[in-house]
Amino acid sequence: MSVSQSWQQLKEVFFRLNPEAPRLFRAGATRGERSRLQQFFPELPESIYQLLGTNNGEERRSYGEMMFGFRLLDIDGMLHIQEAWNQIADEQDGDENNEIEGVVFPEDAGKADYFSRQYLVFADNGAGDSLVMDLAPGAKGTPGQVTHVGKYVIDRYVIADGLESFFDLLASLHLDPRLKMNWAEGRISEATWDGDRNTMVTGLFTLLPLLYEEGRLYQAK
């Protein structure tokens, strides 16, 4: 199954289970628009081009419910974050300002344990937390694997070995009977995991340790 097929399958599962959810996906980007990413990443996995060719991100008014609080960025959003992150990394003395042109960063955004020039940010939650494709992982990693970075992240996990398996994982979570989502006026009014409302307060990040305990993830080094 291709990445575009996995993405479409995830959307089908999500909207079948949550028909009240708004559909806020942008149209696919052209090949020329997608090539703009090459200014930072000359060689990218074909998977990201497939994804953006299907949907060039979500509207800014989306709350990212399908990815448990993370909104798929469009190309402009990806480039904007990458430019700002690189600016921080270039400043030898660091930058005390935690907000640059509307992008929120963790206090340690320029440190190696948070930021890598080989991270492509493809989704964020608007609060300084991001989902990234790691294009140059360690010896035991897979180029293009999905991991996460964030202001309060202590334990980092490799969520999936690529976008395809990441979307498959999300679809399986939506199909898991432990997940309950209640909607009101086009927004989730309450979400619980295994009966625990607190687990879903921060969405995907809170679920990761539970998935790790189940052996579905491994810890990033």
Protein Blocks (a to p, Z undefined) as FASTA:
>chain_A
ZZklmmmmmmmmmmmmmmmbccfbdcdddfklmmmmmmmmmbacfklmmmmmmpgcjafk
bghlmngoiacddfklmmmmmmmmmmmmmmmnopfbfbgghiacdfklmpmklpcckbcc
fbdehnopacdddfbbcfklcehiacdddfklmbdcdfbfbfklmmmmmmmmmmpmkbcc
ddeehiafbdceehiaklmmnommmmmmmmmmnopaccdZZ
